[in-house]
Amino acid sequence: MIRVVLVEDDPMVAELNRIYVERVPDFKVVASARSAAEGLAALRAHPADLLLLDIFMAGQTGMDLMAEIRRLALAVDVIFVTAARDTRTIDRALKLGAVDYLIKPFEFERLQQALEGYRETHRLMGTEQSLSQRELDAALSRRPRLAPGDLELPKGLDRATLGRIGQAILGLPGETPWFTSEELAGQVGISRVSVRKYLEYLCGLKVLRMEPGYGGMGRPVHRFRLQQGMLEELLRFH
């Protein structure tokens, strides 16, 4: 049985989430809390495998609790269930190690997908066997990925231009070549400054890697390249 703690400050939402969680086989809610402080106390009082965590709460936020969980090295996985949809918050949650991120309001099927994927990975990691690369890849592929349409683009960026830039990157000669914003601007037909904003956004999503450098007369010229294994992610943008 996978033990779950809920942290949600709205009692009605918390009860709905409890019902949803326990509709999925092998999951049991062992505690529910309405604040970050209560959530930490619940984790200490009730051994748990998984925490379903809201972000917006009075006092400490869910992100504060997540950071404290990591500082204390508590052995619990976290799925965020929140109305926060900006990319900065999502990026921080993923960097802190969240195994999934659900944006309110969501359908039961999306939570079911998250829990079933977690259940399989949890079962696999609970064994003491050695894994092949194929087995590990299969486990990681069960973790749902954010589609570009789920992300809120920063102000000034639009999806059509982002798709054109993605196509231009994929059309560069060679295998994962380095390129500059100036080189890409000539292909896409927009200014180097505008292209740079899109490239920095893709760097924030870990789709691209940036390496600082200098050109003639000491002018900063940053180079970019597609991160290894991120071709599929870039394909999602067009």
trRosetta pair geometry for C-beta under 8 A, 3 or more apart (Angstrom, degrees):
i j d omega theta_ij theta_ji phi_ij phi_ji
1 26 6.0 -162 -121 -163 46 59
1 27 7.5 140 -167 -106 72 13
1 28 5.2 6 178 5 120 123
2 26 5.5 57 6 140 97 88
2 27 5.1 -30 69 -104 103 64
2 28 7.1 153 75 23 50 71
2 49 4.9 -91 -158 61 77 144
2 50 6.0 27 164 2 110 121
2 118 7.6 115 -162 119 162 108
2 119 6.3 -115 -27 -107 150 83
2 122 6.1 63 -103 111 124 167
3 28 6.0 -30 -109 73 54 92
3 30 4.7 4 -163 -17 101 134
3 46 7.1 -153 167 152 131 100
3 47 6.4 71 74 106 160 70
3 48 4.6 -127 113 -126 104 57
3 49 5.1 117 50 5 73 87
3 50 7.3 163 86 29 48 75
4 21 5.5 -126 78 -177 165 148
4 27 5.8 26 -20 -172 130 97
4 28 6.6 170 20 83 89 37
4 29 4.9 -51 79 -99 101 57
4 30 6.6 146 58 9 44 79
4 48 6.5 82 -126 -156 11 111
4 49 7.2 -43 -71 59 53 82
4 50 4.9 -26 -107 77 78 99
4 51 7.4 153 -160 -94 64 24
4 52 6.3 25 -176 -9 112 103
5 29 7.5 112 -102 -155 23 71
5 30 6.3 -46 -75 63 71 87
5 31 4.8 -7 -122 67 90 95
5 32 7.3 177 -165 -84 60 33
5 33 7.0 16 174 2 103 106
5 39 6.7 122 142 -152 124 79
5 42 5.1 144 -149 124 131 123
5 43 5.9 -114 13 -78 171 73
5 46 6.4 142 -83 83 113 122
5 48 4.5 -45 -19 -106 105 167
5 50 7.5 -180 26 94 66 50
5 51 5.1 -19 67 -111 97 75
5 52 7.4 -168 90 28 48 69
5 76 7.6 -15 27 -159 119 147
6 14 5.5 130 132 -150 136 89
6 17 5.6 138 -131 102 136 128
6 18 6.2 -85 -24 -71 156 83
6 21 7.5 -139 -68 -15 115 152
6 29 5.9 -5 -17 -142 110 121
6 31 7.4 -161 32 101 68 53
6 32 4.4 -7 64 -118 107 80
6 33 7.0 176 93 28 59 63
6 51 7.9 159 -90 -161 21 58
6 52 5.0 -15 -113 65 68 107
7 32 7.8 172 -79 -162 33 52
7 33 4.8 -15 -110 71 75 100
7 34 7.7 -180 -158 -83 60 9
7 35 7.6 -69 -161 81 100 12
7 36 7.0 59 -172 -97 141 44
7 38 7.4 155 -126 85 93 89
7 39 3.8 6 -99 -94 130 131
7 42 7.7 -175 -77 43 92 139
7 51 6.6 12 -1 -176 110 102
7 52 7.0 -179 28 90 66 58
7 53 4.9 12 55 -120 115 66
7 54 6.0 -133 108 24 78 81
7 57 7.6 -62 155 -53 99 155
7 62 6.5 146 105 -111 127 100
7 65 6.8 -112 148 95 172 172
8 13 5.3 -128 166 100 135 105
8 14 4.0 176 76 -82 119 86
8 17 6.1 136 -20 18 159 148
8 32 7.3 -42 38 -164 91 98
8 33 7.9 118 26 77 48 53
8 34 7.0 -38 88 -115 42 54
8 52 7.5 -15 -41 113 108 99
8 54 4.8 105 -108 -23 64 128
8 81 7.3 -32 -85 84 114 117
9 14 7.9 167 38 -47 9 117
9 34 4.8 83 -122 -172 57 77
9 35 6.5 59 -94 -74 101 58
9 54 6.5 -114 3 74 81 151
9 56 7.9 -97 26 107 128 65
9 57 4.6 149 -37 -125 132 94
9 58 6.6 129 -133 9 156 85
10 13 3.9 56 86 17 115 113
10 14 6.4 174 85 -17 57 85
11 14 5.5 -55 -144 36 31 115
11 15 6.4 30 158 -19 66 104
11 34 7.3 -21 -70 -98 74 121
12 15 5.9 -53 -149 35 30 108
12 16 6.5 30 152 -17 64 105
13 16 5.6 -55 -149 38 33 111
13 17 6.2 34 153 -19 67 106
14 17 5.8 -55 -148 37 29 111
14 18 6.4 34 151 -23 63 104
14 32 5.3 102 177 -169 126 130
14 34 7.3 -68 -54 -90 153 78
15 18 5.5 -49 -149 32 34 115
15 19 6.6 35 152 -19 64 102
16 19 5.7 -53 -152 35 33 111
16 20 6.4 35 150 -19 65 106
17 20 5.5 -53 -147 37 34 114
17 21 6.2 36 156 -22 67 104
17 52 6.2 -177 171 122 135 151
17 81 6.6 118 -117 117 136 166
17 111 7.9 -159 -138 -133 76 158
18 21 5.9 -53 -145 34 29 110
18 22 6.3 11 162 -6 64 112
18 29 4.8 -63 -134 0 90 167
18 32 6.6 -45 -71 -77 124 134
19 22 6.3 -68 -145 45 25 99
19 23 6.5 36 153 -32 62 104
20 23 5.8 -55 -156 21 30 115
20 24 7.6 22 152 -16 60 99
20 108 5.4 -152 -131 -126 108 91
20 111 5.3 31 156 93 132 153
20 112 7.8 -115 -180 -56 93 77
21 24 6.3 -64 -171 28 38 105
21 27 5.1 -118 168 132 84 133
21 29 5.5 97 84 -54 140 103
21 52 7.0 -122 -78 -25 133 151
21 111 7.4 -87 -78 158 60 128
21 115 6.9 159 -135 -94 67 150
22 27 6.2 -137 -98 96 41 91
22 28 6.6 53 -108 -113 94 45
22 29 6.2 -75 -53 -1 106 98
23 108 7.2 -9 68 -167 149 128
23 112 7.6 -58 96 -91 107 105
24 27 4.9 33 81 18 98 129
24 111 7.8 -130 -38 125 134 90
24 112 5.6 173 -87 -126 116 74
24 115 4.6 67 129 106 173 145
24 116 6.6 -133 -156 -59 125 78
24 119 7.7 -155 151 -41 120 139
26 119 5.7 97 86 -135 136 131
27 50 7.9 -44 -134 50 105 139
27 115 5.9 -35 -57 -168 151 133
27 119 7.4 -94 -57 -80 97 116
29 32 6.5 24 168 -58 124 94
30 46 4.6 173 127 174 120 137
30 47 7.9 -23 107 69 168 52
30 48 6.1 -156 49 -93 128 95
31 42 4.0 174 131 -163 144 118
31 45 7.1 114 -88 80 157 105
31 46 4.5 169 -23 24 130 156
31 48 7.3 -92 31 -68 107 131
32 42 7.6 -161 51 -121 9 159
33 38 3.6 174 -158 115 110 103
33 39 4.2 -173 78 -72 149 59
33 41 7.3 142 -109 56 138 89
33 42 4.7 -132 -48 -16 124 139
34 38 5.8 32 43 48 60 154
34 57 7.6 160 158 -147 55 125
35 38 4.6 92 53 11 81 102
35 39 6.7 -138 95 -9 42 88
35 57 5.6 160 -126 158 57 135
35 58 6.7 -53 -111 68 107 82
35 59 5.8 31 -158 52 120 131
35 60 7.1 92 173 52 90 89
36 39 5.4 -55 -148 34 31 117
36 40 6.5 31 155 -19 65 101
36 57 6.2 160 -30 77 84 139
36 59 6.5 -138 30 103 105 106
36 60 3.7 -81 48 91 149 114
36 61 6.8 49 -54 78 136 15
36 62 6.6 -165 -88 -91 100 38
36 64 5.7 6 -141 82 166 105
36 65 3.9 -151 -144 -62 101 112
36 68 7.7 106 172 24 116 138
37 40 6.0 -52 -151 33 31 108
37 41 6.5 29 151 -15 63 106
37 59 6.9 -35 -12 123 109 151
37 60 6.6 119 -39 28 78 126
38 41 5.6 -55 -148 40 35 112
38 42 6.2 39 152 -24 67 105
39 42 5.6 -52 -147 33 31 112
39 43 6.5 31 155 -19 64 103
39 51 7.2 79 -174 -153 116 125
39 53 7.2 73 -152 -116 156 95
39 65 5.5 16 82 -145 136 151
40 43 5.8 -52 -150 34 33 111
40 44 6.6 29 152 -16 64 106
40 65 6.3 -147 -54 -139 94 98
40 68 6.4 -36 -96 110 131 138
40 69 7.6 -148 -107 -72 88 79
41 44 5.8 -59 -151 38 33 110
41 45 6.1 20 155 -12 68 113
42 45 5.8 -63 -141 44 30 104
42 46 5.7 -22 175 27 70 111
42 48 7.8 33 132 -25 91 141
43 46 6.9 -71 -119 60 20 74
43 48 5.9 -86 -125 29 72 122
43 51 6.9 -20 -87 -84 118 125
43 69 7.3 -57 148 -110 177 105
43 74 6.0 33 153 -174 137 154
43 76 6.1 -90 -142 -22 123 160
48 51 6.4 85 121 -66 138 76
48 76 5.4 33 91 -119 93 123
49 76 6.6 154 176 -132 15 70
49 77 6.6 -1 155 24 66 98
49 122 6.4 55 173 -141 137 140
50 76 6.8 168 -91 -171 14 84
50 77 5.1 -25 -108 70 70 95
50 78 7.6 157 -161 -87 60 24
50 79 6.6 12 -175 2 107 103
50 118 6.5 67 -101 158 141 149
50 122 7.9 -65 -54 -80 113 144
51 69 7.5 -125 17 -101 160 160
51 76 5.2 63 -22 147 107 125
51 77 7.0 -174 22 90 75 43
51 78 4.8 -21 67 -107 103 73
51 79 7.3 177 87 29 53 62
52 79 5.4 -20 -108 72 66 97
52 81 5.2 12 -179 -1 96 126
53 62 4.5 139 159 -159 102 122
53 65 6.5 -156 -148 83 133 129
53 66 6.6 134 125 -64 166 99
53 78 5.5 -14 6 -159 131 104
53 79 7.1 153 21 78 79 44
53 80 5.4 -48 76 -108 89 58
53 81 6.8 140 63 24 34 75
53 82 7.6 -16 111 -48 65 109
54 57 6.0 107 98 -49 112 105
54 62 5.2 -166 96 -56 43 139
54 80 7.6 100 -113 -162 18 72
54 81 6.1 -47 -80 80 64 76
54 82 5.2 129 -150 -92 56 85
55 61 5.5 11 -180 179 67 104
55 62 4.0 -98 -102 41 40 117
55 63 5.7 33 -139 -29 97 88
55 80 6.4 26 -48 -157 99 117
55 82 4.1 42 6 -130 101 151
55 83 7.8 -125 49 45 105 62
55 84 4.7 -22 56 -5 152 135
55 89 6.9 42 -147 -173 166 132
55 93 7.9 -78 -83 -80 125 126
56 61 6.7 -21 -99 -133 30 97
56 62 7.5 -29 -3 1 28 105
56 82 6.6 128 3 -153 84 104
56 83 6.5 -29 11 46 132 103
56 84 6.7 154 -34 -47 99 101
57 60 7.1 1 82 85 109 54
57 61 6.2 148 40 -125 81 43
57 62 6.4 101 2 -41 113 79
60 64 4.0 -116 -170 82 99 145
60 65 6.2 112 132 -49 122 80
61 64 4.8 111 53 0 69 98
61 65 7.3 -128 103 0 45 85
62 65 5.4 -51 -151 35 40 113
62 66 6.3 45 149 -23 68 101
62 80 6.7 122 130 -127 142 96
62 82 6.6 -140 42 -80 153 133
63 66 5.5 -47 -147 33 35 115
63 67 6.5 36 153 -18 64 102
63 89 7.2 -107 -71 -149 138 89
63 92 6.5 26 -142 116 128 127
63 93 6.9 -96 -106 -82 94 81
63 96 7.5 167 -151 -15 76 161
64 67 5.8 -55 -152 36 31 110
64 68 6.4 30 151 -18 65 107
65 68 5.6 -56 -148 38 34 111
65 69 6.3 40 151 -24 67 102
66 69 5.6 -50 -149 31 32 115
66 70 6.7 28 153 -14 63 104
66 78 5.8 104 -117 -171 102 175
66 80 7.9 -26 -68 -77 141 105
66 93 7.0 -11 139 -129 178 70
66 96 4.9 70 143 140 122 151
66 97 7.9 179 -178 54 108 85
66 98 7.1 -32 -138 -65 143 95
67 70 5.8 -56 -152 38 33 110
67 71 6.3 35 149 -22 66 105
67 96 6.4 -86 -79 -126 63 134
68 71 5.4 -50 -144 35 35 114
68 72 6.2 23 159 -8 67 109
69 72 6.2 -64 -146 46 26 101
69 74 4.8 -77 -158 44 78 117
69 76 6.5 -82 -162 59 130 106
69 78 7.0 129 79 -54 161 132
70 73 7.2 28 -175 -77 35 42
70 96 6.0 -123 -37 -164 146 90
70 97 6.6 138 -93 21 120 129
77 99 5.0 9 -178 -14 117 134
77 118 6.9 170 109 -150 151 121
77 122 7.7 -116 5 -87 149 107
78 96 7.7 -23 61 112 144 107
78 97 7.0 88 38 100 108 83
78 98 5.0 -73 95 -114 98 71
78 99 6.7 146 66 9 47 82
79 98 6.6 106 -113 -170 30 94
79 99 5.9 -52 -76 65 78 88
79 100 4.5 0 -127 62 98 95
79 101 7.3 -159 -164 -74 64 31
79 102 6.7 34 163 -3 104 103
79 114 5.9 103 -140 161 146 136
79 118 7.2 -76 -55 -64 128 149
80 84 7.8 -55 162 55 134 110
80 93 5.2 -38 -23 -157 150 147
80 98 5.3 -21 -14 -140 100 149
80 100 7.5 -151 34 100 66 55
80 101 4.7 6 57 -124 108 73
80 102 6.8 -171 96 33 61 64
81 102 4.8 -2 -112 67 69 112
81 104 6.7 76 167 -55 72 97
81 106 7.5 -104 -146 20 91 135
81 111 7.6 24 -107 -103 124 111
82 101 7.8 -44 36 -163 100 83
82 102 7.5 124 22 80 55 64
82 103 7.0 -38 79 -119 60 48
82 104 6.2 -102 136 -2 16 105
83 103 7.0 70 -133 -166 30 70
83 104 4.5 -53 -76 59 70 111
84 89 4.5 -84 157 122 127 161
84 90 7.5 -178 123 -54 95 71
84 103 7.8 -118 72 -121 42 83
85 89 7.7 49 44 61 8 124
85 90 7.3 14 -161 -47 34 116
85 103 5.1 55 -94 -133 101 131
85 152 5.5 92 128 -19 97 123
86 89 5.1 84 68 12 86 103
86 90 7.0 -163 93 -5 41 91
86 152 5.7 -62 -113 61 48 131
87 90 5.5 -57 -141 43 36 112
87 91 5.8 41 158 -25 70 106
87 151 5.5 47 -87 -164 104 105
87 152 6.1 -141 -31 63 86 75
87 153 7.7 35 -30 -112 135 23
87 154 7.0 -73 33 -54 133 82
87 204 7.0 73 145 127 126 132
87 205 7.8 -60 -163 -76 126 90
88 91 5.8 -53 -146 35 26 112
88 92 6.5 24 156 -17 61 106
89 92 5.9 -56 -149 36 31 108
89 93 6.4 32 154 -21 65 106
90 93 5.7 -55 -149 35 31 112
90 94 6.4 26 156 -15 66 107
90 101 5.9 110 -137 155 89 167
90 146 7.1 59 176 -73 143 162
90 151 7.2 -122 53 -117 161 89
91 94 6.0 -59 -149 39 29 107
91 95 6.2 27 155 -18 66 109
91 204 6.2 -52 -105 169 153 96
91 205 7.6 -107 -98 -95 110 49
92 95 5.7 -57 -145 39 32 110
92 96 6.3 30 155 -18 65 106
93 96 5.9 -59 -152 37 29 109
93 98 4.5 -3 159 -2 91 142
93 101 5.7 104 107 -96 143 126
94 97 7.7 87 179 -46 32 10
94 98 5.7 -74 -91 49 41 97
94 101 6.9 -65 -64 -32 88 134
98 101 5.7 68 124 -65 141 90
99 118 6.1 91 125 -104 143 106
99 121 7.8 -170 -159 75 135 151
99 143 6.4 -111 -177 -131 80 117
100 114 4.4 159 132 -142 170 116
100 117 7.6 114 -67 74 136 127
100 118 7.1 -92 -10 -59 128 112
100 143 6.7 -150 -75 -161 89 83
100 144 6.0 55 -127 48 110 100
101 146 7.1 -13 62 -68 116 113
102 106 4.9 -47 179 -36 109 165
102 110 6.0 133 -129 127 111 118
102 111 6.2 19 -104 -84 161 77
102 114 6.4 -81 -58 -36 116 157
103 106 6.4 125 73 -64 50 106
103 150 7.0 173 4 -168 140 102
106 110 4.6 -95 178 63 115 137
106 111 6.3 117 113 -40 127 91
107 110 5.2 103 62 -2 76 97
107 111 7.8 -149 99 4 46 84
108 111 5.8 -61 -156 42 41 107
108 112 5.9 45 148 -25 73 108
109 112 5.3 -52 -144 37 33 118
109 113 6.3 41 154 -25 65 101
110 113 5.6 -47 -151 30 32 114
110 114 6.7 32 151 -18 62 103
111 114 5.6 -52 -150 36 36 112
111 115 6.2 29 155 -15 69 108
112 115 5.9 -59 -144 41 29 106
112 116 6.1 24 160 -16 66 110
113 116 6.1 -58 -141 39 25 106
113 117 6.3 23 160 -15 61 110
113 144 6.1 66 131 -58 118 134
114 117 6.1 -62 -152 39 26 109
114 118 6.3 24 153 -18 63 110
114 144 6.3 -69 -90 11 73 127
115 118 5.5 -55 -145 39 32 112
115 119 6.2 40 154 -27 66 103
116 119 5.5 -46 -145 29 33 116
116 120 6.8 31 157 -16 62 101
117 120 6.1 -57 -154 34 31 107
117 121 6.5 23 154 -10 65 109
117 142 3.9 173 -144 152 94 95
117 143 5.8 149 154 -88 135 38
117 144 6.4 -174 3 -25 165 81
118 121 5.9 -62 -148 43 33 107
118 122 5.8 35 155 -23 69 111
119 122 5.6 -55 -142 37 26 113
119 123 6.3 29 157 -21 63 105
120 123 5.8 -51 -147 33 30 111
120 124 6.4 28 155 -17 63 107
120 139 7.0 -159 122 -127 98 75
120 142 5.6 -74 70 163 130 173
121 124 5.7 -56 -148 38 32 111
121 125 6.1 22 159 -12 68 111
121 139 5.0 109 -110 -170 84 100
121 142 6.2 -167 -47 74 101 126
121 143 7.1 32 -49 -61 151 94
122 125 6.1 -61 -141 43 26 104
122 126 6.2 31 156 -28 62 111
123 126 5.7 -61 -153 30 28 115
123 127 7.5 31 152 -26 60 97
124 127 6.3 -52 -167 17 36 109
124 131 7.5 57 170 -92 114 128
124 135 7.4 177 -156 165 135 106
124 139 5.3 -117 67 -102 162 132
125 139 7.8 119 -46 -165 89 151
131 135 4.4 -133 -161 86 92 121
131 136 4.8 105 133 -55 134 91
131 139 7.7 -46 -148 -1 151 136
132 135 4.7 97 51 6 78 100
132 136 7.1 -146 92 -2 41 87
133 136 5.7 -58 -148 41 33 110
133 137 6.1 35 155 -22 67 108
134 137 5.7 -53 -144 36 29 112
134 138 6.4 31 154 -21 62 105
135 138 5.7 -53 -151 33 31 112
135 139 6.6 30 152 -18 63 104
136 139 5.7 -54 -151 35 34 111
136 140 6.3 28 155 -14 68 107
137 140 5.8 -57 -145 41 31 108
137 141 6.1 34 156 -25 66 108
138 141 5.8 -54 -145 33 29 112
138 142 7.1 35 154 -27 59 100
139 142 6.1 -54 -164 20 33 113
140 143 5.9 -44 -169 15 47 113
145 233 7.5 -119 174 -101 146 94
146 150 4.8 -126 -163 74 87 130
146 151 6.0 81 152 -53 128 98
147 150 5.0 100 58 -4 73 102
147 151 7.8 -148 96 -7 45 86
147 236 6.1 -147 -148 -172 70 133
148 151 5.8 -60 -156 31 43 111
148 159 7.1 125 141 -131 121 107
148 162 7.5 177 -167 119 141 141
148 236 5.1 158 -13 128 108 106
148 237 5.3 121 -69 -95 162 69
149 159 7.9 33 -94 -118 67 148
151 205 7.9 -22 -111 -97 168 126
153 157 4.4 -125 168 87 120 108
153 158 6.9 146 96 -98 163 22
153 159 6.7 -148 -38 -61 146 73
153 162 7.2 -133 -113 -40 137 146
153 201 7.4 16 -148 -154 83 152
154 157 5.3 64 64 11 77 119
154 197 7.8 -127 80 174 130 107
154 201 6.3 -142 14 -102 119 119
156 197 6.6 -60 113 161 121 159
157 161 7.1 -131 -163 70 65 118
157 162 6.3 57 173 -58 107 111
157 197 6.4 -152 -77 129 102 114
157 198 6.2 136 -128 -92 115 78
157 201 6.2 51 -93 -51 165 162
158 161 5.2 81 68 16 86 102
158 162 6.9 -154 96 -9 41 93
159 162 5.3 -56 -144 39 35 116
159 163 6.2 39 156 -23 67 103
159 237 7.7 -152 -160 -161 77 77
160 163 5.8 -53 -154 32 29 112
160 164 6.7 29 149 -17 63 103
161 164 5.5 -51 -149 35 37 112
161 165 6.4 38 152 -19 67 103
161 188 7.5 72 -160 179 82 129
161 190 6.8 21 -146 -22 123 159
161 194 7.7 -69 176 156 148 117
161 198 6.7 -127 126 -81 103 143
162 165 5.8 -54 -150 36 32 111
162 166 6.4 36 150 -21 64 105
162 198 5.8 -174 -106 -143 71 119
162 201 7.6 -69 -114 88 116 141
162 237 5.3 -100 136 -173 99 119
162 238 8.0 -157 110 -64 69 82
163 166 5.5 -52 -148 34 34 114
163 167 6.5 34 154 -19 65 103
163 237 5.2 -167 -97 143 59 76
163 238 3.5 124 -161 -98 92 82
164 167 5.7 -52 -150 35 33 111
164 168 6.4 35 151 -20 65 105
164 188 5.4 111 132 -140 113 100
164 238 7.3 129 -54 -103 28 126
165 168 5.6 -52 -149 35 34 113
165 169 6.5 37 152 -21 65 103
165 184 6.6 48 -143 169 87 130
165 188 5.7 0 -88 -96 68 146
165 195 6.6 156 -114 -138 123 83
165 198 4.9 150 -9 129 174 149
165 199 7.4 -134 178 -63 140 71
165 202 7.9 -144 118 -34 128 138
165 237 7.8 -42 70 130 83 138
166 169 5.8 -53 -150 33 32 111
166 170 6.5 27 154 -15 65 107
166 234 5.1 171 -150 179 104 86
166 235 7.5 158 165 -94 128 21
166 237 4.0 154 -48 84 158 119
166 238 4.8 -166 78 -21 123 114
167 170 5.8 -58 -148 40 32 109
167 171 6.2 27 154 -18 66 112
167 238 5.1 109 -51 -101 95 178
168 171 5.7 -62 -147 39 30 110
168 172 7.3 53 151 -46 61 86
168 184 5.5 111 125 -152 137 90
168 187 4.6 136 -142 109 124 131
168 188 5.3 -73 -43 -65 156 91
169 172 6.0 -31 -164 -8 37 114
169 179 7.3 -158 -122 41 75 147
169 184 7.1 -1 -72 -118 74 127
169 208 7.9 -102 -135 -89 153 116
169 226 6.3 124 162 -63 121 109
169 234 6.4 -97 87 -168 132 143
170 231 7.8 97 -111 -148 99 88
170 234 6.5 165 -63 124 103 127
170 235 7.4 79 -85 -85 145 72
171 187 7.5 -180 78 -176 125 149
172 177 5.1 -129 137 49 125 121
172 179 5.8 -107 -115 -55 153 140
173 177 6.6 43 82 -26 55 151
174 177 4.1 84 77 -61 123 113
176 225 5.4 70 171 177 86 112
176 226 5.0 -116 -126 59 87 95
176 228 7.1 -13 -96 -82 164 65
177 225 6.6 -146 105 -120 28 103
178 211 7.3 -46 -131 37 124 126
178 223 4.5 7 -176 175 114 126
178 224 7.0 139 -156 68 64 32
178 225 4.9 -57 -96 -63 56 112
179 183 4.9 -120 -168 75 93 134
179 184 5.8 90 141 -49 128 98
179 223 6.8 135 63 -157 21 77
179 224 5.8 -37 67 64 74 84
179 225 7.0 124 15 -85 73 63
180 183 4.8 101 55 4 79 100
180 184 7.1 -152 93 -1 44 87
180 221 5.8 -28 -125 -179 137 98
180 222 7.0 132 -132 80 81 50
180 223 5.8 -58 -79 -104 73 60
180 224 7.2 129 -107 14 26 86
181 184 5.8 -59 -147 42 34 108
181 185 6.1 45 152 -32 67 104
181 192 5.0 101 123 -166 102 80
181 193 8.0 82 144 -73 140 17
181 195 4.5 155 -165 100 91 110
181 196 4.2 5 -126 -74 163 77
181 199 5.7 -122 -91 5 99 148
181 222 7.2 38 -10 68 105 92
181 224 7.3 75 -55 -3 70 126
182 185 5.6 -47 -146 26 30 117
182 186 7.1 34 155 -21 59 99
182 192 4.8 -2 -93 -114 64 129
182 195 8.0 171 -65 65 22 141
182 221 7.6 -45 4 -140 124 103
183 186 6.2 -55 -165 25 32 111
183 187 7.4 19 147 -9 62 106
184 187 5.8 -61 -158 38 42 108
184 188 5.9 23 155 -9 77 113
184 195 5.1 161 94 -170 109 145
184 199 7.3 134 47 -64 158 125
185 188 6.1 -64 -135 46 29 99
185 189 7.8 -174 174 -2 56 8
185 190 6.1 -102 -144 78 80 56
185 191 6.1 -25 -147 160 131 18
185 192 4.3 -79 -37 -81 158 60
185 194 7.5 113 -116 59 106 86
185 195 4.5 -127 -76 -11 84 145
186 189 7.9 27 179 -68 22 43
188 195 6.2 144 44 -94 143 115
190 194 4.6 -75 144 80 118 138
190 195 6.1 149 85 -52 99 85
191 194 4.5 95 61 6 85 102
191 195 7.0 -150 97 -4 45 85
192 195 5.7 -54 -147 38 33 112
192 196 6.2 42 152 -28 65 104
193 196 5.6 -50 -151 28 30 117
193 197 7.1 34 151 -23 60 98
194 197 5.9 -50 -160 25 36 112
194 198 7.1 29 149 -11 64 102
195 198 5.8 -60 -158 38 39 109
195 199 6.2 36 149 -19 72 108
196 199 5.6 -56 -145 38 33 111
196 200 6.2 34 156 -20 66 106
196 222 7.9 94 -134 54 105 122
197 200 5.9 -54 -148 36 28 110
197 201 6.6 34 150 -22 62 104
198 201 5.5 -51 -152 32 34 115
198 202 6.6 31 152 -15 66 103
199 202 5.7 -53 -150 38 35 109
199 203 6.4 41 148 -23 65 102
199 208 6.1 -68 -165 77 76 166
199 210 7.4 108 146 -85 106 112
199 224 5.3 -99 -166 -75 128 163
200 203 5.3 -47 -149 32 36 117
200 204 6.6 42 150 -23 63 100
200 210 7.5 15 -105 -58 63 150
201 204 5.6 -52 -156 30 33 114
201 205 6.9 24 149 -10 64 104
202 205 5.6 -56 -150 41 38 108
202 207 4.4 -74 -174 66 90 116
202 208 4.4 60 116 3 109 114
202 234 7.7 39 -148 -105 129 92
203 206 7.5 36 -180 -80 36 27
203 207 7.4 -93 -73 54 23 70
203 208 4.8 -61 -77 78 65 96
203 209 7.0 104 -124 -112 90 16
203 210 5.0 -8 -111 -21 143 113
203 224 7.3 -106 -69 -126 108 111
205 233 7.4 -176 137 161 119 135
206 227 6.1 -11 162 -9 69 167
206 230 7.1 -157 125 -98 74 142
207 226 7.1 -43 158 -140 73 71
207 227 6.2 -159 175 20 23 111
207 230 4.9 167 -142 168 57 138
207 233 5.1 -141 -109 109 102 125
207 234 5.5 128 -171 -72 123 84
208 224 5.0 -1 179 -170 128 109
208 225 6.8 150 -156 76 80 28
208 226 6.2 -57 -106 -102 68 39
208 227 6.3 -163 -116 -23 12 88
208 230 7.8 -142 -56 100 37 152
209 224 6.9 152 77 -155 47 58
209 225 5.5 -19 57 62 96 80
209 226 7.8 27 13 115 86 8
209 227 5.2 115 -34 -81 97 82
210 222 5.4 1 -169 174 105 122
210 223 7.2 150 -156 81 55 45
210 224 5.4 -24 -99 -98 69 77
211 222 6.9 157 76 -162 42 71
211 223 4.9 -17 61 64 97 96
211 224 7.7 -179 19 -80 73 30
211 225 7.8 14 -2 7 110 101
212 220 6.8 -42 -161 -155 93 103
212 222 5.4 -40 -109 -107 50 88
213 220 7.4 126 82 -160 40 58
213 221 5.4 -41 89 78 91 77
213 222 6.4 141 29 -107 76 33
213 223 5.8 28 11 -9 130 101
214 218 5.5 -28 -171 -150 130 43
214 219 6.6 140 -161 71 74 36
214 220 5.9 -51 -102 -103 68 40
214 221 6.1 101 -149 23 16 85
215 218 8.0 3 69 83 50 5
215 219 4.9 -27 59 69 97 94
215 220 7.7 23 11 109 84 10
215 221 3.8 70 -33 -20 104 138
216 219 6.4 9 71 22 55 106
226 230 5.9 -156 178 74 85 104
226 231 6.6 56 163 -80 141 67
226 234 6.3 -52 -130 -35 118 152
227 230 4.2 57 70 1 94 136
229 232 8.0 -31 168 19 56 99
230 233 4.6 -45 -167 37 77 119
230 234 6.1 78 135 -24 85 96
231 234 5.9 -58 -152 36 33 108
231 235 6.4 38 151 -25 66 105
232 235 5.6 -51 -151 30 33 116
232 236 7.2 44 150 -31 60 96
233 236 5.8 -45 -165 14 37 117
234 237 6.0 -51 -169 19 46 113
235 238 7.2 -85 -163 48 41 82
